[in-house]
Amino acid sequence: MNITIRNEEEKDYRKVEEVTREGFWNHFQPGADEHFLLHNLRKSPDFIKELDFVIEADGEIIGSIIFSTARIIDATGIATEVITFGPLTILPDYQKQGLGRKLIQHAIHIATEMGFKAILIYGDPRFYGRLGFRAAEKYDITTADGYYAIGLLAYVLQPGALQKISGRFEESPVYHQIDQTALEAFDSNFEKKQRCETEFQKEFRILLSLVYKAEQEK
């Protein structure tokens, strides 16, 4: 199997949306909205075109990763730019082969060369911890509403980049603007699939609920 990673091109958009939908269908929730999120992120001013990659197996797109700018806002309101990624997709038939790791590591290499300071994401620490991501609490970084979260993770790209930075992590508003009516209209253009609930979805909801309030400023 010949694996290649390259930047996504406009001609790939529909295929990547199909791959993303397939990769996430019934994973975190019944159905999926990640392909619609991807579609909207590309039109956002936070989208980083240079960090928009697809991974191919023998010339066929089997996954992708998309990055956008985000911010850490300190207690005085000063914002420091960081980056985040998602959706990260690998088709089910190609999962558990190290291809997600390969795609992330490629993106990290380019992001470092571009001079970005750090990556902040919401993800499963059991997976991302193996790639060098650490709890954002280590750097005194909370969710946008001031909570430490088990699933909020940080990866430092430039040495010492987060040593004197703390505050609230805020991603692009696009992540929080999924209109259900617009999603259903968009999704109607794809193959009809059955939605269902899974045990992993319940486990993921528990993971998301593992938050606790940060101590008040002294």
HELIX and SHEET records of a PDB file:
HELIX    1   1 GLU A   10  ASP A   12  5                                   3    
HELIX    2   2 TYR A   13  PHE A   24  1                                  12    
HELIX    3   3 GLU A   34  LEU A   41  1                                   8    
HELIX    4   4 PRO A   92  TYR A   94  5                                   3    
HELIX    5   5 LEU A   99  GLU A  113  1                                  15    
HELIX    6   6 PRO A  125  TYR A  128  1                                   4    
HELIX    7   7 GLY A  129  LEU A  131  5                                   3    
HELIX    8   8 ALA A  136  TYR A  139  5                                   4    
HELIX    9   9 PRO A  173  HIS A  176  5                                   4    
HELIX   10  10 GLN A  180  ASP A  187  1                                   8    
HELIX   11  11 GLU A  199  SER A  209  1                                  11    
SHEET    1   A 4 ILE A   3  ASN A   7  0                                        
SHEET    2   A 4 PHE A  47  ALA A  57 -1                                        
SHEET    3   A 4 GLU A  60  ILE A  73 -1                                        
SHEET    4   A 4 ALA A  79  ILE A  90 -1                                        
SHEET    1   B 5 ILE A   3  ASN A   7  0                                        
SHEET    2   B 5 PHE A  47  ALA A  57 -1                                        
SHEET    3   B 5 GLU A  60  ILE A  73 -1                                        
SHEET    4   B 5 GLY A 167  GLU A 170 -1                                        
SHEET    5   B 5 ILE A 141  THR A 142  1                                        
SHEET    1   C 3 ALA A 118  TYR A 122  0                                        
SHEET    2   C 3 LEU A 152  VAL A 156 -1                                        
SHEET    3   C 3 ARG A 134  ALA A 135 -1                                        
SHEET    1   D 2 TYR A 147  ALA A 149  0                                        
SHEET    2   D 2 VAL A 211  LYS A 213 -1                                        
END                                                                             
